[in-house]
């Protein structure tokens, strides 16, 4: 039969083959439609993972900074040198880490001033903490512990804010101390602004040699007694000097440790 090229093409494509080709194309289209959402889900998973990883890194960084500041509260304000390991150890390990062992007939003591306006002072008697952060009885200004000079019993503790507080309560407290009592004092932050001549004289009468010189943000510790006839040798004083201060606007902390005989009338 004299068929052309068109008739020859039609004779080679059976209906069933044409349907099979359509079904194959339909499967290919279906596969493409299903695959595209899967790619989107994978992208969302990757994006979520990166966000979670970023958050985790941020939390670790904050935790590290917090631990560093907590372990060394003065690090952020140290001007010329980091806080010594000795200071950090004393405030972390102890309430009291006294180096001296006193005879049975003497009272042992350790008095530490505050460090800047961050670390409160600490006063120990016979290796027992009687004033400090743990006892929740230390504060700004002049911190005082009064001890029975015969028995070593702690009679009273208090602190007097000499920057924003009045001096009269301090004067009343000093006058109420009984003769023969051991008096231990330590400054925290600032202890001189409202300290008048009367209060200074009462402290000087207990044996202090430097209370008259105590100035703005100076650091000072002292151990004396009511009715003392001589000046005490247990006193440390350091003047606040911007060119020499260890903690920015505050000088280094000071401490005094020793043994004193019990009071004999």
C-alpha positions in Angstrom: 0.0 0.0 0.0 1.3 3.4 -0.8 1.4 4.9 2.7 3.5 8.0 3.5 5.7 8.7 6.5 2.7 9.7 8.6 1.0 6.3 8.3 4.2 4.5 9.1 4.5 6.5 12.4 0.9 5.6 13.5 1.4 1.9 12.8 4.3 1.8 15.4 2.5 3.4 18.4 -0.1 1.0 19.8 -2.7 2.5 22.0 -1.5 0.5 25.0 2.0 1.8 24.5 0.8 5.3 24.4 -1.1 4.8 27.6 2.0 3.3 29.2 4.0 6.4 28.2 1.4 8.7 29.7 1.5 6.7 32.9 5.3 6.9 33.0 5.1 10.7 32.5 2.5 10.9 35.3 4.8 9.0 37.7 7.6 11.3 36.9 5.5 14.3 37.6 4.2 12.7 40.8 7.8 12.0 41.9 8.8 15.6 41.3 5.9 17.0 43.4 6.7 14.7 46.3 10.4 15.4 46.3 10.1 19.2 46.5 8.4 19.3 49.9 11.0 16.9 51.3 13.7 19.3 50.3 11.9 22.1 52.2 11.6 19.9 55.3 15.4 19.2 55.2 16.1 22.9 55.0 13.9 23.5 58.0 15.7 20.8 60.0 19.1 22.4 59.1 17.9 25.8 60.0 16.5 24.6 63.4 19.8 22.8 64.1 21.9 25.9 63.4 19.6 28.0 65.7 19.8 25.5 68.5 23.6 25.3 68.1 23.9 29.1 68.3 21.7 29.2 71.4 23.8 26.5 73.1 27.1 28.4 72.3 25.6 31.6 73.8 24.5 29.8 77.0 27.9 28.2 77.4 29.6 31.7 77.0 27.2 33.2 79.6 27.9 30.3 82.0 31.7 30.7 81.7 31.5 34.5 82.3 29.3 34.0 85.3 31.6 31.4 86.9 34.6 33.6 86.4 32.9 36.6 88.1 31.5 34.5 90.9 34.8 32.9 91.7 36.5 36.3 91.8 34.1 39.1 92.7 36.8 41.7 92.8 38.2 40.9 89.3 36.1 43.4 87.6 37.2 46.3 89.7 40.9 45.5 90.2 42.9 48.4 88.9 46.6 47.3 89.1 46.7 43.6 89.9 44.2 40.6 90.2 43.1 39.6 93.6 45.7 37.3 95.1 45.0 33.6 95.4 45.5 34.1 99.2 42.6 36.5 99.4 40.3 34.4 97.2 41.2 31.3 99.3 40.5 32.9 102.6 37.1 34.1 101.6 36.1 30.8 99.9 37.6 28.2 102.2 37.1 29.7 105.6 35.2 31.4 107.9 38.4 31.4 110.0 41.9 30.4 108.9 44.0 31.5 111.8 47.7 30.8 111.6 48.5 31.3 115.3 47.7 29.0 118.1 47.1 30.9 121.3 47.8 29.6 124.9 44.8 28.6 127.0 44.9 31.8 129.0 44.8 34.1 125.9 42.2 35.1 123.3 43.0 34.5 119.7 41.6 36.7 117.0 41.6 37.4 113.3 40.2 40.7 111.9 40.0 41.4 108.2 38.8 44.7 106.7 36.4 44.8 103.8 37.8 44.7 100.2 36.5 47.7 98.2 32.6 47.7 98.5 32.4 44.1 97.4 33.7 41.7 100.1 32.5 42.5 103.7 34.9 42.3 106.7 35.4 39.3 108.8 36.1 39.0 112.5 37.0 35.7 114.3 37.6 35.0 118.0 39.2 31.8 119.2 39.0 30.4 115.7 35.2 31.0 115.5 33.5 33.4 113.1 31.6 36.1 115.0 31.1 38.7 112.3 30.9 38.3 108.5 28.8 37.4 105.5 27.9 33.9 106.8 26.7 35.4 110.0 24.7 38.1 108.1 25.8 40.8 110.6 28.5 42.7 108.6 27.7 46.0 106.8 28.9 49.3 105.4 30.9 51.6 107.7 32.5 50.6 111.0 31.9 47.0 112.1 32.4 46.2 115.8 32.6 43.0 117.9 32.6 43.3 121.7 34.0 40.3 123.6 34.1 39.5 127.3 37.7 40.0 128.2 37.7 37.2 130.8 35.8 34.4 129.1 36.1 35.2 125.4 32.3 35.2 125.0 30.9 37.4 122.3 28.7 40.0 124.0 27.4 42.0 121.0 28.1 42.9 117.3 27.0 45.8 115.2 27.9 48.0 112.2 27.5 51.7 111.7 27.2 53.4 108.4 29.4 56.5 108.6 28.6 57.7 105.0 24.8 58.1 105.1 24.1 57.3 108.7 24.3 59.3 111.9 27.2 59.1 114.4 25.1 59.2 117.6 24.2 55.5 117.6 27.9 54.7 117.3 28.7 57.0 120.2 26.0 55.4 122.4 27.3 51.9 121.5 30.9 52.8 122.4 29.9 54.4 125.7 27.8 51.3 126.6 30.8 48.9 126.4 31.9 47.7 129.8 35.4 48.1 131.1 37.5 45.1 130.6 35.9 44.2 127.3 37.9 43.4 124.2 36.8 45.5 121.2 37.5 44.5 117.6 36.7 46.9 114.7 36.9 46.7 110.9 36.0 49.2 108.1 34.0 48.2 105.0 33.6 50.6 102.1 33.7 54.0 103.9 33.9 54.6 107.6 34.9 58.2 108.2 32.5 60.8 106.6 30.3 61.4 109.7 32.8 60.2 112.3 33.2 63.2 114.6 35.8 64.1 117.3 33.8 62.6 120.2 33.5 59.2 118.5 37.2 59.3 117.4 38.3 60.0 121.0 36.2 57.2 122.4 38.0 54.8 120.0 41.4 56.3 120.7 40.8 55.8 124.5 40.5 52.0 123.7 44.0 52.1 122.4 43.8 53.2 118.7 46.7 55.3 117.3 45.3 55.9 113.9 41.6 56.6 114.3 42.3 60.4 114.2 43.8 60.0 110.7 41.0 57.8 109.3 39.8 59.4 106.1 37.5 58.8 103.1 37.6 55.2 102.0 40.7 54.4 104.1 41.0 50.8 105.2 41.4 50.1 108.9 41.3 47.3 111.4 41.8 47.5 115.2 41.8 45.4 118.3 41.8 47.2 121.7 40.0 47.3 125.0 37.7 49.4 127.1 39.8 50.9 129.9 43.1 50.3 128.1 46.0 52.1 129.6 48.4 51.7 126.6 48.1 52.0 122.8 47.3 48.8 121.1 49.8 47.0 118.8 47.0 45.3 117.0 46.1 47.9 114.4 46.5 48.2 110.6 45.7 51.3 108.5 46.1 52.1 104.8 45.2 55.4 103.2 43.1 55.6 100.1 45.2 57.0 97.2 44.0 56.9 93.6 47.6 56.5 92.4 48.2 53.5 94.7 44.8 52.0 95.3 44.5 48.3 94.4 40.8 48.2 93.8 40.0 51.3 91.7 38.7 53.8 94.3 39.6 51.6 97.3 43.0 50.6 98.8 44.0 47.0 99.5 42.4 45.1 102.4 44.2 44.9 105.7 44.1 42.4 108.5 45.5 41.8 112.0 45.9 38.5 113.9 47.2 37.7 117.3 46.7 36.7 120.9 45.8 38.8 123.9 45.8 37.9 127.6 42.4 37.6 129.3 41.5 40.6 131.4 42.6 40.6 135.0 41.2 43.2 137.4 
